[in-house]
Amino acid sequence: MKLRRALNVPWVGPLLALIAVYVLFVVLRPDTFARTANLVTMARQTVVVGVATVGMTLVIVHGGIDLSVGSSVALTSVVVAKLLQGGHSPLTACLAGVLAAGVCGALNGALIARAKMLPFIVTLGTMSALRGAAKGLANEQKIDAPAGGLDALLSPLPPSRAWMLVPPGVWIAIAIAILFAWILRATRFGRHIYAIGSNEQTARLCGVRVERVKVSVYALAGLLAGVSGVMSFSNLTVGDPTTAMGLELDVIAAVVIGGGSLSGGEGSLLGAIFGACLMTVVKTGSTYVGLPNWVQEILTGAIIIVAVGLDRLRQKRTAR
């Protein structure tokens, strides 16, 4: 009975899947895949997707969707690089980039909540618009700019800072995940997000300010996409308007793998983070065993389909 209850916890399944896949690749490549350096590398590679996954979890739990995440990340990296190139401080560049993404997220929320437009249509439109804005701002080319120390967020640690175990950007991502996990589970705002996703009309009758919550959720998702954009710049050290193409699919997949329901009202932030880690392990492990990219894409798609199927089965069992 206790085992059955544990398996019904949303994040347990993704965690078990993550462990199983990791062990599989360790068995296949025991001499290289299990090295500590590889674990640190995978942690670094998960940061951009992981931070954006936090925002997408909020959006999906409240019953929405955001297809503009990748474009927001690209726009942020371009804004950061443009300001650094103009001689502004790294702090100013980062704040401006994150703020720009947050404003774009708030615009998504306003169109969805106030104008009553479908989230899929709104964010599909802003996905294209923001990508175009990033290309226009960058004159359709990469912007080389002095990193100003931002590259240290995700670069390998020097021996003098080995005590940190992983780069600062990974710790920032962990702190963000913990903060928003607490917000979702222990605050009124978090309960309102779940309530809207479960039944918007009932939530409205119970006094939840639905429109305000929706705008706040999309604004927060935008801000977190902005943080991902800063991390992307740290990793690439250029402002690239073509970066993060398809990132929204990886982020949505991570939430679904983590137990999130696209119909809203369900989702675990911890499970979503495990989902993001699982996708990184699959991609890295596939590279280690020599699988071509097209096979990796098939594996990723199969994992998503299986995750959705398991979610459907769980929902049926709960309904009985």
C-alpha positions as CSV (number, residue, x, y, z in Angstrom):
1,M,0.0,0.0,0.0
2,K,2.8,2.4,0.9
3,L,4.6,1.5,-2.3
4,R,1.4,2.2,-4.4
5,R,1.0,5.6,-2.7
6,A,4.6,6.5,-3.4
7,L,4.2,5.6,-7.1
8,N,1.2,7.9,-7.3
9,V,3.3,10.9,-6.3
10,P,3.7,12.9,-9.5
11,W,7.5,13.2,-9.4
12,V,8.3,9.6,-8.5
13,G,7.8,8.2,-11.9
14,P,10.0,10.8,-13.7
15,L,12.7,10.2,-11.0
16,L,12.6,6.4,-11.5
17,A,12.8,6.9,-15.3
18,L,15.7,9.3,-14.9
19,I,17.6,6.8,-12.7
20,A,16.8,3.9,-15.1
21,V,18.0,5.7,-18.2
22,Y,21.2,7.0,-16.4
23,V,22.0,3.4,-15.2
24,L,21.4,2.1,-18.7
25,F,24.0,4.5,-20.2
26,V,26.4,3.8,-17.4
27,V,26.2,0.1,-18.2
28,L,26.7,0.9,-21.9
29,R,29.6,3.3,-21.4
30,P,31.0,2.6,-17.9
31,D,34.4,4.1,-18.6
32,T,33.2,7.6,-19.6
33,F,29.5,8.3,-18.9
34,A,29.7,7.8,-15.1
35,R,32.6,10.3,-14.7
36,T,31.9,13.2,-12.4
37,A,33.0,15.6,-15.2
38,N,30.2,14.3,-17.3
39,L,27.6,14.8,-14.6
40,V,28.7,18.4,-14.2
41,T,28.5,18.9,-18.0
42,M,25.0,17.5,-18.1
43,A,24.0,19.8,-15.2
44,R,25.3,22.8,-17.2
45,Q,23.4,21.7,-20.3
46,T,20.2,21.4,-18.4
47,V,20.2,24.9,-17.0
48,V,18.7,26.8,-19.9
49,V,15.9,24.2,-20.4
50,G,15.5,23.8,-16.6
51,V,14.9,27.4,-15.8
52,A,12.4,27.8,-18.7
53,T,10.7,24.6,-17.5
54,V,9.9,26.3,-14.2
55,G,7.9,29.0,-16.0
56,M,6.2,26.5,-18.4
57,T,5.1,24.5,-15.4
58,L,3.2,27.5,-14.0
59,V,1.7,28.1,-17.4
60,I,0.6,24.5,-18.0
61,V,-0.7,23.9,-14.4
62,H,-3.0,26.9,-14.8
63,G,-4.3,25.5,-18.1
64,G,-2.3,27.5,-20.6
65,I,0.5,27.0,-23.1
66,D,3.4,29.2,-24.2
67,L,5.1,28.6,-27.6
68,S,7.1,31.8,-27.4
69,V,9.7,30.6,-24.9
70,G,12.5,29.9,-27.4
71,S,12.0,33.3,-29.0
72,S,12.0,35.1,-25.7
73,V,15.3,33.4,-24.9
74,A,16.8,34.5,-28.2
75,L,15.6,38.1,-27.8
76,T,17.1,38.2,-24.3
77,S,20.5,37.0,-25.5
78,V,20.4,39.7,-28.2
79,V,19.4,42.4,-25.8
80,V,22.2,41.4,-23.3
81,A,24.8,41.3,-26.1
82,K,23.7,44.6,-27.6
83,L,23.9,46.4,-24.3
84,L,27.3,44.8,-23.4
85,Q,28.6,45.9,-26.9
86,G,27.4,49.4,-26.1
87,G,29.5,49.6,-22.9
88,H,26.8,48.9,-20.3
89,S,27.5,46.9,-17.2
90,P,26.7,43.2,-17.2
91,L,24.1,43.8,-14.4
92,T,22.3,46.4,-16.5
93,A,22.4,44.2,-19.6
94,C,21.0,41.2,-17.7
95,L,18.3,43.2,-16.0
96,A,17.2,44.8,-19.3
97,G,17.2,41.4,-21.0
98,V,15.1,39.7,-18.3
99,L,12.8,42.7,-18.1
100,A,12.2,42.7,-21.9
101,A,11.2,39.0,-21.7
102,G,9.0,39.7,-18.7
103,V,7.2,42.5,-20.6
104,C,6.6,40.1,-23.5
105,G,5.2,37.5,-21.1
106,A,2.9,40.0,-19.6
107,L,1.7,41.0,-23.1
108,N,0.9,37.3,-23.7
109,G,-1.0,37.2,-20.5
110,A,-2.9,40.4,-21.2
111,L,-4.0,39.2,-24.6
112,I,-5.1,35.9,-23.2
113,A,-6.8,37.1,-20.0
114,R,-8.2,40.5,-21.1
115,A,-8.9,40.0,-24.8
116,K,-10.0,36.4,-24.3
117,M,-7.8,35.0,-27.0
118,L,-6.6,31.4,-27.2
119,P,-3.2,30.8,-25.6
120,F,-2.0,28.7,-28.5
121,I,-2.8,31.4,-31.0
122,V,-1.4,34.3,-29.0
123,T,1.9,32.6,-28.2
124,L,2.2,31.2,-31.7
125,G,2.0,34.8,-32.9
126,T,4.4,36.2,-30.4
127,M,6.8,33.3,-31.1
128,S,7.2,34.6,-34.6
129,A,7.1,38.3,-33.6
130,L,9.7,38.0,-30.9
131,R,12.0,35.9,-33.2
132,G,11.7,38.6,-35.8
133,A,12.4,41.4,-33.3
134,A,15.5,39.5,-32.2
135,K,16.7,39.3,-35.8
136,G,15.9,42.9,-36.5
137,L,17.7,44.1,-33.3
138,A,20.8,42.0,-34.3
139,N,20.7,43.0,-37.9
140,E,20.1,39.3,-38.7
141,Q,23.6,38.3,-37.4
142,K,25.2,37.2,-34.2
143,I,26.4,39.9,-31.9
144,D,29.9,39.5,-30.5
145,A,30.2,41.3,-27.2
146,P,32.5,41.2,-24.2
147,A,31.1,38.7,-21.8
148,G,31.8,40.9,-18.8
149,G,32.2,37.9,-16.5
150,L,28.8,36.4,-17.5
151,D,30.5,33.5,-19.1
152,A,31.6,32.4,-15.6
153,L,27.9,31.5,-14.8
154,L,28.2,28.2,-16.8
155,S,31.8,27.7,-17.6
156,P,33.8,24.9,-16.0
157,L,35.0,25.7,-12.5
158,P,38.7,26.6,-12.1
159,P,40.6,24.6,-9.4
160,S,40.3,27.5,-7.0
161,R,36.5,27.2,-6.9
162,A,36.2,23.4,-7.0
163,W,34.4,23.6,-3.7
164,M,31.3,24.9,-5.5
165,L,31.0,21.5,-7.2
166,V,29.0,23.0,-10.1
167,P,29.1,26.4,-11.8
168,P,27.1,29.3,-10.3
169,G,24.4,29.1,-13.0
170,V,23.5,25.6,-11.9
171,W,23.0,26.8,-8.3
172,I,20.9,29.7,-9.5
173,A,18.7,27.3,-11.4
174,I,18.3,25.1,-8.3
175,A,17.4,28.1,-6.2
176,I,14.8,29.2,-8.7
177,A,13.3,25.7,-8.8
178,I,13.1,25.5,-5.0
179,L,11.6,29.0,-4.8
180,F,8.8,28.3,-7.3
181,A,8.1,24.8,-6.0
182,W,7.4,26.5,-2.6
183,I,5.3,29.2,-4.3
184,L,3.2,26.5,-6.1
185,R,2.6,24.4,-3.0
186,A,2.6,26.7,-0.1
187,T,1.2,30.1,-1.1
188,R,-2.3,31.4,-2.0
189,F,-1.0,32.3,-5.5
190,G,0.1,28.7,-6.1
191,R,-3.3,27.4,-4.9
192,H,-5.0,29.8,-7.3
193,I,-2.9,28.6,-10.2
194,Y,-4.1,25.0,-9.5
195,A,-7.7,26.1,-9.0
196,I,-7.8,27.9,-12.4
197,G,-6.3,24.9,-14.1
198,S,-8.7,22.5,-12.5
199,N,-11.9,24.6,-13.2
200,E,-11.7,28.2,-14.1
201,Q,-15.4,29.0,-13.6
202,T,-15.4,27.4,-10.1
203,A,-12.2,29.3,-9.2
204,R,-13.9,32.6,-10.4
205,L,-17.0,31.8,-8.2
206,C,-14.7,31.2,-5.3
207,G,-13.3,34.7,-5.6
208,V,-10.1,34.0,-7.4
209,R,-9.1,37.0,-9.6
210,V,-8.6,34.8,-12.7
211,E,-7.4,37.5,-15.1
212,R,-4.9,38.9,-12.7
213,V,-3.5,35.4,-12.0
214,K,-3.2,34.6,-15.7
215,V,-1.3,37.8,-16.5
216,S,1.0,37.2,-13.5
217,V,1.7,33.6,-14.6
218,Y,2.6,34.6,-18.1
219,A,4.7,37.5,-16.8
220,L,6.6,35.2,-14.5
221,A,7.1,32.7,-17.3
222,G,8.5,35.5,-19.4
223,L,10.9,36.6,-16.7
224,L,12.1,33.0,-16.3
225,A,12.6,32.8,-20.0
226,G,14.7,35.9,-19.7
227,V,16.9,34.3,-17.1
228,S,17.2,31.3,-19.5
229,G,18.3,33.8,-22.1
230,V,21.0,35.2,-19.8
231,M,22.2,31.6,-19.2
232,S,22.2,31.0,-23.0
233,F,24.4,34.1,-23.5
234,S,26.7,32.8,-20.7
235,N,27.0,29.5,-22.5
236,L,27.4,30.9,-26.1
237,T,29.0,34.3,-25.2
238,V,27.2,35.8,-28.2
239,G,23.8,37.3,-28.8
240,D,22.3,34.8,-31.3
241,P,18.8,35.6,-32.7
242,T,18.6,32.0,-34.0
243,T,19.3,30.3,-30.7
244,A,16.8,28.2,-28.8
245,M,14.9,27.1,-31.9
246,G,12.5,24.4,-30.8
247,L,13.3,25.1,-27.1
248,E,9.5,25.4,-26.4
249,L,9.0,21.8,-27.4
250,D,11.8,20.6,-25.1
251,V,10.3,22.6,-22.2
252,I,6.7,21.5,-22.8
253,A,8.0,17.9,-23.1
254,A,9.8,18.2,-19.8
255,V,6.6,19.4,-18.0
256,V,4.6,16.5,-19.6
257,I,7.2,13.9,-18.7
258,G,7.2,15.3,-15.2
259,G,3.5,14.6,-14.8
260,G,2.0,17.8,-16.0
261,S,-1.4,17.6,-17.7
262,L,-2.0,19.8,-20.8
263,S,-5.6,20.2,-19.7
264,G,-4.4,22.0,-16.6
265,G,-4.8,21.6,-12.9
266,E,-2.0,19.0,-12.5
267,G,1.7,19.2,-12.5
268,S,4.8,18.9,-10.3
269,L,7.7,21.3,-10.6
270,L,10.1,18.8,-9.2
271,G,8.8,16.2,-11.7
272,A,9.2,18.7,-14.5
273,I,12.9,19.3,-13.5
274,F,13.4,15.6,-13.5
275,G,11.8,15.5,-16.9
276,A,14.3,18.2,-18.2
277,C,17.2,16.2,-16.7
278,L,15.9,13.0,-18.3
279,M,16.0,14.6,-21.7
280,T,19.5,15.8,-21.2
281,V,20.6,12.4,-20.1
282,V,19.0,10.8,-23.2
283,K,20.7,13.3,-25.5
284,T,24.1,13.0,-23.9
285,G,23.9,9.3,-23.5
286,S,22.9,8.9,-27.1
287,T,25.9,10.9,-28.2
288,Y,28.2,8.8,-26.0
289,V,27.0,5.5,-27.6
290,G,27.2,7.0,-31.1
291,L,23.5,7.3,-32.0
292,P,22.9,9.8,-34.8
293,N,20.7,12.9,-34.2
294,W,17.7,11.5,-36.0
295,V,17.6,8.5,-33.6
296,Q,17.9,10.9,-30.7
297,E,14.9,12.8,-31.9
298,I,12.9,9.6,-32.3
299,L,13.8,8.6,-28.8
300,T,12.7,12.0,-27.4
301,G,9.4,11.8,-29.3
302,A,8.8,8.2,-28.0
303,I,9.5,9.3,-24.4
304,I,7.0,12.2,-24.7
305,I,4.3,9.8,-26.2
306,V,4.9,7.3,-23.4
307,A,4.7,10.0,-20.7
308,V,1.4,11.3,-22.1
309,G,0.0,7.7,-22.2
310,L,1.0,7.1,-18.6
311,D,-0.6,10.4,-17.6
312,R,-3.9,9.3,-19.3
313,L,-3.8,5.9,-17.4
314,R,-3.1,7.7,-14.2
315,Q,-6.1,10.0,-14.8
316,K,-8.4,7.1,-15.5
317,R,-7.4,5.3,-12.3
318,T,-7.9,8.5,-10.3
319,A,-11.4,9.0,-11.9
320,R,-12.5,5.5,-10.8
